[in-house]
Amino acid sequence: MSEQTPVTQASSQIDHLLNEDRRFAPTAEFADNAVATAELYEHAKADRLGFWADQARDLHWHKPFTEVLDWSNPPFAQWFADGELNVAYNCLDRHVQAGNGDRVALLWEGEPGDERRVTYAELTDEVKRLANVLEGLGIGQGDRVAIYLPMIPEAVASMLAVARIGAIHSVVFGGFSADSLRARIDDAGAKLVITADGGYRKGKVSPLKPAVDLALGDRGTGVQETVEHVLVVKRGDNEVDWTDGRDLWWHEVVPRAAAEHEARAFPAENPLFILYTSGTTGKPKGILHTSGGYLTQSAFTNKVVHDLHPETDVYWCTADIGWITGHSYVTYGPLANGATQVLYEGTPDAPHPGRWWEIVQKYGVTVLYTAPTAIRSFMKLGRAIPKQFDLSSLRLLGSVGEPINPEAWMWYRKIIGGKTAPIVDTWWQTETGSIMVSALPGVTETKPGSAQVPLPGISIDVVDEDGTHVGNGNGGLLVVTEPWPSMLRGIWGDPERFVETYWEKFQQQGYYFAGDGARLDDDGDVWLLGRVDDVMNVSGHRLSTTEIESALVGNEAVAEAAVVGASDETTGQAVVAFVIIKQSYLSAHSPDGLAQGLRLWVGEQIGPIARPRDVYIVGELPKTRSGKIMRRLLRDVAEGREVGDTTTLADTAVMSVISAQVK
């Protein structure tokens, strides 16, 4: 973009300043044994709907579908609508009936070191008993159940039991406050809450039942009115208050329940879950997903992207079930595929910073799927920690949650993957339900930092403000141009907001707009540039925070960086960077002059226009408990404003420390 280009015309063009030319093809051995082949792309291109019908038929349908997609009332899609299935049956019963009941479903590791191995037969038994308990409490098809649990096997069993009886679950992350929990319970109109006394986090019990009691009490608008019962798992042994008639202990009612429960068939469009995601208005959006299409795409993508061989792999997705990644790639995808997976209760650094690598070594994990934030935090601690453990079982690595910068990608490949494990960098959202853009590990030549290509059967484009394709080498707005099976079916109770939020911008073309910026490289591969809201306008140039953060992390001193645009009288917006320095660097160098050195470094790497006005060296960054950096709060600091709402942060004290460092 030239200096003369009017900013108004270039509002969706995002300037690209960082180039990456490293390439990594899969080994011949990996490619020969890979689940996915290049033929999948050809099949999907020749007959997209026929392709998805074939994937759906890998599931068990009580009543087979005859219609694949009904798109007669866009943007409200219906997939496989005349078919009937039971989601829990697909994740459990059919594996037992196929003779795999003794296969381990969950290798559970508690933070204190306790462990459980739960087979498919055992998990099926628990889910059947729990389904009988739920029905005994009056829960049936279409009723909503809130789940507020730590990462314990009962969390997975709860989701599956709710699905088994055709009810709708709303999982609320166990770190959310009583007010956040209350807002979600009220919006969904939940009849039941499933919780635990507490769960382990960083070496101590984090209480959960007390937060539920607070949430159901008077929060200023009266007591909560839809919840009839609270089912409580005993995990932390912390003291809890008890409301007779309302509260029930899991260990008292579930084992006593009948062991037989028939999995009834429900229509493919029967709602499966509501998952709340933060909205710009402050009111959480309840993203609604249904059954047949969602299970089809989450099972298919788990199989081909994670190259899942259920008989031999030990798979580990580190996400909490409170997020969409935990729904699709901890509960539904892996269990539908009959996989054996690790489930870990605690944080990566408890009781020591090598805990994750200890777990990989202990269980022989072969496939690891985690977030760039975690990878960068391990980079910060240094390679000496993972080098203490045998990670040779790992054959595939995955990244999810936000764009991964090339240096973190390379560190992940080299230090964790032993320079051979392919990396699948996946783009998708709560709203898309399943992975949309990713390498297929046995097919794609991977590029550090690129999400690469739409999966077979998925139609993606990068367009300008008018919906026109930007062409290779250019940046713009990422859109999905055709309906997909696991797409959200609406926002709970608010169809107008659904249309307005996701479909209004490109209503004429019928495109779903994700809110993310992206560019297409010269090969047509997709590079994510972060939320469009995080794009900065510096002297008429639209710059991506992702690229500048990547340049900073490319410096030998930097472990992690967050960049924001702050108001500036001269340039409109100025680049302000907050960086965390690697411990290995600090032990050998003085930090004096480092901030100025990093300013110059960015100028050298991607051009003077991107050079930060200010670089602040900080100890931590403000992150939500799912690991996302809250740049909004950093913008407040950079512009000298009072810091906004910090209730969703994993550590609410971080912002006061950063504010003190900046002043």
N, C-alpha and C positions, 0 to 999 in steps of 0.2 A: 504494500500500500504506500503510495507516494505521500509526501508532506502536504501536497495540494488537495488530496482527496477530501471532500467535505465529510465531516464526522457523521452527519445524518445518513448519508448514503451507505456508510460502512458499518452501520450499527451491529450487524451480525457477523461481519468478517473479523476473525480473531487473528492477529498477526502471529506468525510462526517464526521463532528465532533460534530454536535448538534443533540440531540435526543428530541423528543416530544411525550409524551404518553397520553396527555389529549384527551378525546373523548366526543362528544356531539351528541346524537341521537335526531331527531326531536320529538316534543311532539306527543302524539297519536292524539290530535285534529288537529294539523297541517298536519300530515300524512294522516288523513282521508279525509281532504278537498283539498289535493294537486292536482295540475293540472297533474303533471308527476307521473307515477307509474313505478315500476320495470319492468313491461311488455315491456316498450319501448326498454330496452336493449335486451330483447329476440327477439322482432320483428326485430330489426336492425341486430342482429347477424344472424338470420335465412335467411334474404333477405335484404341486405344493400340497394341495388338500389330500391327495392320495397318499403322499408321504406321511402326513400327520395321522391319517387313518391307520396306516401300517404301524406307526409307533404306538398308537392307542391300543391296538389289538395285542400288544405284548402284555397288557393288563388282563385281569379276569373280569369279564362283563357278565353279570347275572342275566342281563337282557342286552344282546348286541345292538349297537347303534346302526342306523341306515343313513343318517344325515350327518355330514362332518361339520360344516359351518353354516350357521344362519346369521347373516350380516344384513338382514333386511331392515333393521332399526338401529343403524350406527349412531353413537359408538357403543351400543349395548349388544355385545356379541353373545352367541350361544354356540357351544362346541359339543358335538356328539349328543345333542339334546334329547333324542328319543331313546338313548341307551340308559341302562341302569347298572350301577356297580356299588360296592361297599369299599370305601378307602381302606379301612382297617383290615378287612379280609385280604386285600391286595398286599398289605404290608406284613401280614402275620400268617393267617390260616393257610393260605395256599402254599407257603414254604413248608409248613409242618406236614401238610398233606402230600407234598412232593418228597417227603422223607428227610427233610433238612431240619427237623425239630431240635436236634442236638447241636446244630451249628450255633456258635455264640453270636448273638445280636449286638450286645453291649458289653464292652470291656470297661467297666466303670471304675474310676479312680477318684476317691474323695481327697480333698485338699490335705487332711491330716495323714493320708497314706492308707486309709482303709480301702478295700476294693471288693467288687462283686463282678462275677461273670454271669450274665443273664442270657440264656439260650432263647431261640425263637419259641420253643415250646413253653418255657417259663414265662416269657413276656406275653404270649398269647393267653395263657391261663390268668395272669394278673389282669389283663385288659378285659377279658370276659367277665371276671368277678366284679371289676370296677364298673363295667357297663350295667350289670345287674343292680349294683348299689345306686348308680345314677338314675336308672329307671324307677327304682324304689323310692327315690326322693322326688319323683314327679318330673324328671327331665326327659324331654322327648324331642322329636324332629323339630328343628327350627329354634329351639330354646338356646339361650346364650349362657356359656359357662366361662367365668374368668379364671385364669390359671396364673398363679403368682408364686413360683417355685424356684429353688436353686437348681443347678445342673445335676440332678439325681435321676435314676431310672424312672422314678414315679412321675417325673415331668413328661417324659416320652409316653409312658403308659396313659397318663391323663389325656394328652392330646388324642391318642388313638381311641380311647374309650369314648370320648365325646364324639369323634368322627364315626365310630361304630354304630351309635344309636341315631345318627342323622342330625345331631345337635351341632352348634356352632361354637368353636372356642375362640376366646380372646386372650392370648398370652400377654401378660404384662411383665416386663423385665423386673427381676427381683431387686434391682437397685433403685427403682422409682419410689418416690415419696407417697405418703398416704393421700395427699391431694391429687397427684397424678393418677394414682390407682382409682380414686373415687370418680374422677372425670371420665375414665374409661369404662368403669362399671356402670355409671349413669347413662352414658351415651349408648352403650350396647343393651342396657336393660337386663343385665345378667341376673339369673335366678340362683346361681351357686358360685361360690368361690372355692377353688382348691389351692391350698397353701401349705406351708410347713411352719413348725415353730421357729426355725431359723436355718441358716446355711453357713458354711465356712467361707470366709473371705479374708485373705491376708492374715491367717493365723488365729482369727477369733470368730466367734459366732455372730453373724449379722442377723438380727431378729426380723422375722417376716410377719408372723401372726399379730404382733402388736400394731404393725402398720395397717393390717386388714381391719383390726378392731377400730382403729382411729378413722380409717376410710369409711367404715359403715356407720360411724357415729355422726353427731351433728357437726358439720364443717361450716356452719354459718347459714345453711339453707335447710336445716332439719336433718333428721336421720335418713339414711339410705333406705329406699322402700321396696326395691325389687328382689334383693337377695334374701332367700329363705334359709339357706344352710351354708355352713363353712366346713369343708372337709380338710383335716389337718394331718400332714405327715410328720412323724416324730423324727427329727434329724439332728437338731442342735442341742436338745436336752435343756434349752433355756426355759425359764419359767414363763408361763403364758396365762393370761386371764381366760376364763371359760364362760360361755353363755349356754346354759342348759337348754336343750330343745333346738338350738341353732347349730352349735358346734359338734362335730363328730371326729373321733380319731380314726385315721386311715387303718392303723394296725388292728383296730377293734372290729371295724365293719367289713373291710375288703376280704380278709381271709375267711370270714364266716359266710360270705355270699356264695350263691350257687356257682358251680364251676362251668356249667353249660350256658352258652348264650349264642343264639343264632344271629349271624350277620345278615341283616335284612338288606335288600337292594334299595338304593335311592337313585333318583334321577341324576344324570351327569351334572346338571346345573344346580343341584342342591347345594346351598352355601356350606362351605367347609370351615372357614375361619374369617375373623375380622382381625386385622393387625394395625394398630395405631401408629401413624408416623407424624412427625411434627408438621404443623401447618404454619404458613406465614401469618395467619390471623391470630395465632396463639391457641386456637382451638384445634386439638389433635384431629387428624383425618383418619377415619376408620376405613382402611382399605379392605374391600371385600373380595375374597377369592372363593370359587366354587370347586367342584370335585373332579370331574372327569378330565377336563382339559388341563387343569393344574397338575394332577398326578401324572398325566401323560408326559408333559414337558419336563417336570422336575425329575422324573425317573429316567427319561431319555437323556437329558443333559448330564445328569450325574454319571450315567453309564459311559457316554462318549467323551465328555470333557475330562472326567477324572479317570478315564480308561479303566473302569471298574471290572475286576475279575473276582466275583464274590467268593469263589472257592478258595482263593489264595491270598487275596489282599487283606491288609489291616488298614482301614481307612480312618482318617481323623480330620474332621472339620472342627476347628476350635471355637466356632461361634456359639453364643448363648441362644437358647430357644426363644428368648424374648425378642429376637430380631428375625427378619425374613430368612437370612442365611441358615439360622437354626431350624426353621420350619422346613425349608426345601432340601437342605443338604446335611441335616442331622436326623430329622424324623422321617419325612416322607420319601425323599429320593432313595437314600441308602437302604431303608427297610423294604421299600417296594422292590428293590433289586436283590434283596436277600444278602446284603453285605454284613461283614463283621466290622464294628467300628468302636473307636475309643470315645468315651464320654468323660470329661474331666470337670470336676466341680469348681476348682479354684482359679486363682490368678497366675499369670506366667512366672511371677517372681516369688511365689510362696511354696515351701518355706525357704527356697534359695533360687537365685536367678537362672539356674540351669534346669529347673523343674520340667519344662517342656521336653528338653532333649533327653532327660532321664526317662520320661514316659515313652518317647520314640524308641529308645534303646530297650526298655523293659518289654514292650509289647511287639516290637518289630514292625513299627508303623511303616507302611509302604507308600501311602498317599497322604500328603499333608496339605490342607486347604486353610489359609489364614489371611489376616489383613496386613496391608503395607505398614500400618502403624506399629503392629507387633514386630514386624521385620526390622523397621528402623530403630525401635527401642532395643532390640538385640544388637544391632550394629553399634549403637551408642555404648553398650557394655563391652563390646569387643569380641573378637573371634576366639579368644582363649577359653571362654565358657563352653560354647558348643563343641570345641575341639576335645573336651574332656570325655565326650560320650561317643559311642559307636552309632553313627547315623547311616551306616551303609545299607540298611534295609530300605531307605527312601528311594523310590524310583520315579516319583512324580510330585511336583510341587504346584500349588495353586495360590492365587492372590485374589482377594475380593474386598470390596468396600469403598475404594477410591482409586484413582490412578496411581500406579506404582512408578516411582521415578527410576530411570535406568540404573543408577548406581546401587540403589537398594535391590533391584532385580538381579544385578550381577553378583552382589554379595550373597544373596539368597541362593543363587545357582552354585556359586563356588564353595561357600562355607557350609551350607546346609545340604545342598544337592550333590556335592562331590564332583562338580564340573560336568556331570552327565545327565542329571535328572531334568527333563523338560519342564518348563514353567508355563502354566496356563493362567494368563492374566484375564480375568473375567469381568465384563461389564453387564450389570443388570440392576434392578431396583426392587423395593418392596412392591411397587405397582406392577412390574413385569412378571413377578412370581418366580421366574427361573432365569437362568443364564441366557443372554441374547447374543453377545459378542464375545468370542474367545477363539484362541487357537484350538485345533484338534491335535492332540500331542503326537500322534503317530503320523500326521499328514503335513502339518504346517511347519515351515521354517520360521522359528520365532525371532522376534525383535525385542530387545530390552525396552520396556516401557510402553509397548503398543498392545492394545486389546485385540488388534488384528482384523478379524473378519466376522461378519454375521454367521451364526450357526446355520446349518442346513435347515430350510423351512422358515427362516427369519428374514424379513426384508427391512433393511436399515438404509438411511441416506443421511448425508450432511448437506444442509440447505441454507440459503440466506433468508432474510426476513420475509421475503415474498414466497418462500417455499421452492425456490429454484435451486437445483443441484449446483454445488459450488465447483465441482470438478477436482481432479487430483491436484495435490499441492496446495489446497486452500482450506481454510477453517470456516466454521459456521455453527449451525444448530443441529444437534443430533435428533433425528426423528425415526419413528417406526412407521413404515408406509403400508403395511398389511396387518390385519388382525392375527394374533398368535394364541395358541391354546391356553397358556397359563396367565393371560392378561387379566388385570383386575376387572371385576364386573361392576364396580361402582364405588362410591363413598357411602358408607352405612348411613342410611336415612337422609341423604343429601344428593339426589341425582343431579341437581342444577350445578352444585359445586364440582362434581365429577366432570361434567361437560366443560365447564368454564376453565377448570384448572389444567386439564390435559388435552382438550380437543379444540378449544375455541380459536387458538392462534392460527392453526392451519385447517380450519373447518372446511374451506373450499376444496382442499386436496384430500381431506379425510385422514390426515396424519396425526399420530400421537406424538406430542412434544414432551420430551423427557425432562427438560430444564437444564440439560448438560450441553456444554460446548464441546466440539470435536473438530479434528481436521483429518483430511484424507492425505496420505503421503503419495509419493509419485507412483507407488504400486497400487494405490487405492485402499490401503490398509487404514484402519481407524485408530486414531490417537485421541484419547479423552483429555480434555482441557479443564475439567472441573465444572462446577455449577456456573451457569451464565451469570448468576448474581455475583460471583467472585472474580469476574473479568474486570480489569482496571482500565481506565481511559487516561493515558499519559500523553500529553501534548498531541492529542488526536489519534494516537495509536492505541488500539485495543489489545492489551497484553494479558496473557493467561497466568494466573498465580501458579499453576502447576509447573509451567516451564521454568519460572524463576526459582521456585522451590527446588526443582530438579538440579538446576545449575549450582545452587548453594550446597546441596547434599553431595554434589560431585567433587566438592573441595575436601581434601584429606582430613580437615579438622572437624567437619560438620556431620552430626548424626541425624539431625532432623531440623526441618525449617518450616515456618508458616509465614506466608506473605499476604499482606492486605494493601488495599489502596486507601490512602488517607487524603482528605481534602488538602489542596495546595493552591495558593493564589496564583502561582506562576504557571504550573503545568496542568491545572484542573484536578488531577490526582497525582500523588507521589507514591512510589513504592516504599513500603516500610516492612522490614523483615525481622522476625524473631527466630533466633537459632539456638539449638542445643548442641554443645560441643562434645565430641567423643571423649570418654574418660582416658583412653589410651593416648590421645593427643595432649590432654592437660597434664598427664603425668610426665610428659617429656618436653613441654613447651610452656612459655608464659602466654596468658591470653592478651597481654598488652599489645595494642595496635591491631588485634585480630579483626575487630569490627570494620575498620577502614580497609584492611586487606581484603575482606569479603566483598565490600562494595566494589573494589577494583576488579576482583575476580569475576563477579557477575558481568561487569562491563566487558571484560575480555572474552567471556564464554558466549554471551548472547547479544552484546552490543550496548553502547552507552545509554540508549533510551531506557533500558531495563535496570540500570544501576540504581540500587536502593538509595533513597534519601537518608534513611536511618537504618542501622543494623543494631538490634538489641540482643545481647547474649543472655539467655535465661536458662534456668534449671529444668523447667517443665513447660509444657504447652497446655492450654485449656482443652480437655477432651471429654466427650461424653463417655459413658461406660461402654459404648460399643466401639470406642476408639476414634470417632470422628473429631477433627479439630474444629472448635467453634470460633471461626474467624471473625464472626460478628463482635465478639467480646474483645478481640485484639484490635479491631477497628475502633472500638470505643476508646481504648487506651491510646492508640496512635493519634486520635483526634482530640485527646484531652477531655473526653466526656466521662460522666459517671458510668461505671460499668453496669450493663444491663443484667437481666435475670440469669443467675448461675445455678439454678436448682437442678438442672439435668447433668451437671458436670460430675465426673467420677471423683474429683477432689475440689470442693468449692473454695478451698483456701488458695488455690493456685493463682487466681486473678489478683488477690491482694499482694502476693509476692511479686508478680510481674509488674503491677502498677508501681510498687515501691522501687523496683529496679529501673523503671523508665523515667521516673521523676528526677 
